[in-house]
Amino acid sequence: MHPPASPRISTGIAGLDDILGGGLTPQRVYLVEGSPGAGKTTLGLQFLLDGAARGERGLYITLSETTDELVAVAASHGWSIDSLEIFELAGDLVLDPDAQQSIFHPSEVELGETTRNVMDQVDRVRPARVVFDSLSEMRLLAQNPLRYRRQILALKQFFSARGCTVLLLDDKTGASDQHLHSIAHGVVSLDQIAKEFGKERRRVHIVKMRGIRFRGGYHDYILETGGITMFPRLVASEHTSDFTPEMRSTGSAELDTLLGGGLTRGTNSLVVGPSGIGKTTLATRCLLAALERGETASFYLFDEGLATFHARSAALGMSLRPFVESGRLLINHIDPAELSPGEFAQMLRDAVQKQGATFIAIDSLNAYLQAMPGEQFLTLQMHELLTYLNQKGVTTVLVLGQHGLVGEIRDDVDLSYLSDTTILLRFFEANGSLHRAITVIKSRTANHALSIHELRLGADGVRVGLPLEGFDGVLTGLPSYRGATAMMPPDGAIDA
């Protein structure tokens, strides 16, 4: 017979509660460690304010910041901390290095003046939640490692006897204290990573947590006005749903024929080709067809400005503004220098779970790659992301740009094995003119055509011509002509 699950209390951060599988076990002592600027003070305030909102008394014990500084931090987030008790030791005489700082086991009589004052405040306030900021000052006061550890152990036993849930903040200025890790019931580590360009990245990982099954690994978070927001690492296996994998039109009968019927719900399609070939236009055509069927869609635009995107789509007879105004299409312009991969994954999850999006387009993966620390991480995260979208029955179109226009073409990264359908676009030369070619090289859900066709983009949208049977080497960009295949008329053609 399994023992009953222990109750949990919220940390005040929904994403962290999710990572911990429901929150913290109450009446325990936890260590929150991180470099200066990682957000430890903000996390501590959110923890106490969440308790205050639930009618629990909160006590913030500070050795490193003054009360005025704490009030300023809270005000920067739009919070009031009037409901919290603040005990400031920063200016107290107990910080005199000549004062008695020896701490013995609670069964003994003699206690250090600093710890005595802390205990007096706890007995006076009787808080349910306590934040102790920070342990680095306690190390200085203790004067030697043995005394410091005895102080922490004494505080832990004191807090436990009074039923407090405590966060001990530590700024990692000293060497890693494994003994402190062993004393704490759980350890939350906050990391701040400076990038050579763009916004710094912040990550959290749970070093240990006794009695709790938590989600391991690193999870992105942001620190901005309003506090900390954490983005739990996406685990696709945790998100499954039932849906009918029906095939839906792209809005172009010729393209549907090439794909073996259209795009299947719950699959992802990768559109690959060089710059200017029409990848975005093809994705927009599929997006518009979904909107015209009454679906809700979300478009993530990395490379192109919103005004340019709208103007070009309208010029191709595919105006999207009415759907944006009705709320069924959300176009997100993404700056990869300012966005973490975890935040982007959360945006897609919110689009599916909160906004009901059934069609998602990402343009392009090249810019998304720049937000990642390395190609292997892009591949792993995209695998989880695409698996999640597939399991939710979402139709996904991904755009991947290639380097080069004709001849040898190179990729930043090969994601074709992750896609269910791969559409390849190429430029080729014929009769002194530049033409576009399209073919489907892979489909896991349909018996697609293996022929290569000419592609035209004009005022009437996307047009797919007859198979290019009179050419050899079209996909190389340097074809040889050996037949009488008629080229499509260029009337109304618009480059994209």
Secondary structure as UniProt FT lines:
FT   HELIX           14..19
FT   TURN            20..21
FT   STRAND          29..34
FT   TURN            36..37
FT   HELIX           40..53
FT   TURN            54..55
FT   STRAND          58..62
FT   HELIX           67..76
FT   TURN            77..78
FT   TURN            82..83
FT   STRAND          85..88
FT   TURN            90..91
FT   HELIX           93..95
FT   TURN            97..98
FT   TURN            106..107
FT   HELIX           113..125
FT   STRAND          129..133
FT   HELIX           135..142
FT   HELIX           145..161
FT   TURN            162..163
FT   STRAND          165..170
FT   HELIX           178..183
FT   STRAND          186..193
FT   STRAND          201..209
FT   TURN            210..211
FT   STRAND          219..224
FT   TURN            225..226
FT   STRAND          227..231
FT   HELIX           236..238
FT   STRAND          247..248
FT   HELIX           253..259
FT   STRAND          263..264
FT   TURN            265..266
FT   STRAND          268..274
FT   TURN            275..276
FT   HELIX           279..292
FT   TURN            293..294
FT   STRAND          297..301
FT   HELIX           306..315
FT   TURN            316..317
FT   HELIX           321..326
FT   STRAND          329..333
FT   TURN            336..338
FT   HELIX           341..353
FT   STRAND          359..363
FT   HELIX           365..370
FT   HELIX           375..391
FT   TURN            392..393
FT   STRAND          395..403
FT   STRAND          410..411
FT   HELIX           416..418
FT   STRAND          421..430
FT   TURN            431..432
FT   STRAND          433..443
FT   STRAND          453..458
FT   TURN            459..460
FT   STRAND          461..467
FT   TURN            469..470
FT   STRAND          471..472
FT   HELIX           474..476
FT   STRAND          480..481
FT   TURN            491..492
//
